[in-house]
Structure formats: structure tokens, C-alpha cells
Amino acid sequence: MNCPVCSTEMVEKDFGGVMVDICSNGCKGIWFDWIELEKLDETHEGLGGALKESLESDRAKDDNRDRINCPKCSKPMMPHLYKSTKEVTVDECYLCGGFFLDAGEL
């Protein structure tokens, strides 16, 4: 699967027991299939190497970019500002239920 932001091939990595797709050779964005993001709540969160790398990444989001397309089904994704900080934009696919987070937004 290619990254919806930089088109680099994403690789699957272990996020503390949850396998997610990471743009590790490009923009460092993260793709969560439907329900994977919920599995990383604070109670069950593991400390896989990919999770540690993501948490330590600098935020890399172009606030002026157009909507991105879902890497799974190619439909335009809907951006949502995370309510508590208003600095994090979660891109959600309404068709397949996936989420994309830019580097540093986890």
C-alpha cells in the first residue's frame, strides 16, 4: 500500500501487538485500519519499536494541503481536528473506516 501523502510504499510494523502500516521511508505517516486505533488505548498500549519511533517523530503536517485519498479504497478522506488540542488532524475514510495520522500526531 502506498502512503496517501507522499506515495512511498508503506510497511507493516508492530505497534505493541497491533500491526499497522507506516511510511517509514517517507513522511513517517501512520495508517490504521478500522478498529486498530482503538486497540492502542492507554490501558492496552504496548511499547513496540514502531510506536516509540512514532511518538518521538516531529509533527509533519502541511495545514494547507488538499484532502488526501484513502490508501485502501482511493476515496477522499475527511479531516477532523482532534478536539482536545485542535493541532492534530485525523484523516478518516468514511467508506472503509481507516485513519491516517501524519508524523508526530499520535
C-alpha positions as CSV (number, residue, x, y, z in Angstrom):
1,M,0.0,0.0,0.0
2,N,1.3,3.5,-0.8
3,C,1.2,6.4,1.5
4,P,-1.6,8.9,0.8
5,V,0.6,11.9,1.4
6,C,4.0,11.1,-0.2
7,S,3.2,7.9,-2.3
8,T,6.0,6.0,-0.7
9,E,5.4,2.2,-0.1
10,M,4.2,1.7,3.5
11,V,5.5,-1.2,5.6
12,E,3.6,-3.1,8.3
13,K,5.1,-2.8,11.8
14,D,4.2,-4.0,15.2
15,F,2.7,-1.2,17.4
16,G,2.8,-3.1,20.7
17,G,0.7,-6.0,19.4
18,V,-1.2,-4.1,16.8
19,M,0.1,-4.4,13.2
20,V,-0.2,-1.0,11.4
21,D,1.1,0.5,8.1
22,I,3.9,3.0,8.5
23,C,5.5,5.3,5.9
24,S,8.9,4.6,7.4
25,N,10.9,5.5,4.3
26,G,8.9,8.7,3.6
27,C,6.8,11.1,5.6
28,K,6.5,8.9,8.6
29,G,2.7,8.9,8.5
30,I,0.7,6.0,10.0
31,W,-2.3,4.2,8.6
32,F,-4.7,2.4,10.9
33,D,-7.3,0.0,9.5
34,W,-10.7,0.1,11.1
35,I,-10.6,-0.6,14.8
36,E,-6.7,-0.7,15.1
37,L,-6.5,2.8,16.5
38,E,-8.9,1.8,19.3
39,K,-6.7,-1.1,20.3
40,L,-3.9,1.4,21.2
41,D,-5.7,3.0,24.1
42,E,-3.6,3.8,27.2
43,T,-4.7,0.6,29.0
44,H,-3.5,-1.8,26.3
45,E,-0.8,0.2,24.6
46,G,2.4,-1.7,24.1
47,L,5.9,-0.3,23.5
48,G,6.8,-1.7,20.2
49,G,9.8,-0.1,18.4
50,A,7.5,1.4,15.7
51,L,5.3,3.0,18.4
52,K,8.3,4.5,20.1
53,E,9.6,5.9,16.8
54,S,6.3,7.5,16.0
55,L,5.9,9.1,19.4
56,E,9.3,10.6,19.1
57,S,8.7,12.0,15.5
58,D,8.4,15.7,15.0
59,R,5.0,16.8,13.8
60,A,5.0,17.0,10.0
61,K,1.7,18.2,8.6
62,D,1.0,20.7,5.8
63,D,-2.1,22.5,7.1
64,N,-2.7,23.9,3.5
65,R,-2.7,20.5,1.7
66,D,-5.8,19.3,-0.1
67,R,-7.8,16.3,1.2
68,I,-5.9,13.1,0.8
69,N,-7.3,9.9,-0.7
70,C,-7.6,6.7,1.2
71,P,-4.7,4.3,0.5
72,K,-7.1,1.3,0.8
73,C,-10.2,2.4,-1.3
74,S,-8.9,5.6,-3.0
75,K,-11.9,7.7,-1.8
76,P,-11.3,11.2,-0.4
77,M,-10.8,11.2,3.3
78,M,-12.4,13.6,5.8
79,P,-10.0,15.6,8.0
80,H,-11.1,16.1,11.6
81,L,-9.4,18.3,14.2
82,Y,-8.8,16.4,17.4
83,K,-11.0,18.1,19.9
84,S,-8.6,18.4,22.9
85,T,-5.7,20.1,21.1
86,K,-7.0,21.4,17.8
87,E,-3.5,20.9,16.5
88,V,-3.9,17.3,15.4
89,T,-5.8,16.4,12.2
90,V,-7.0,12.9,11.9
91,D,-7.9,11.9,8.3
92,E,-10.7,9.4,8.3
93,C,-12.1,7.3,5.4
94,Y,-15.9,7.1,5.7
95,L,-16.0,4.1,3.3
96,C,-13.6,1.6,4.9
97,G,-13.2,3.2,8.4
98,G,-9.4,3.7,8.2
99,F,-7.5,6.6,9.8
100,F,-4.3,8.3,8.7
101,L,-2.1,10.3,11.1
102,D,0.8,12.5,10.0
103,A,4.1,12.1,11.7
104,G,4.0,13.4,15.3
105,E,0.2,13.3,15.6
106,L,-0.1,10.1,17.6
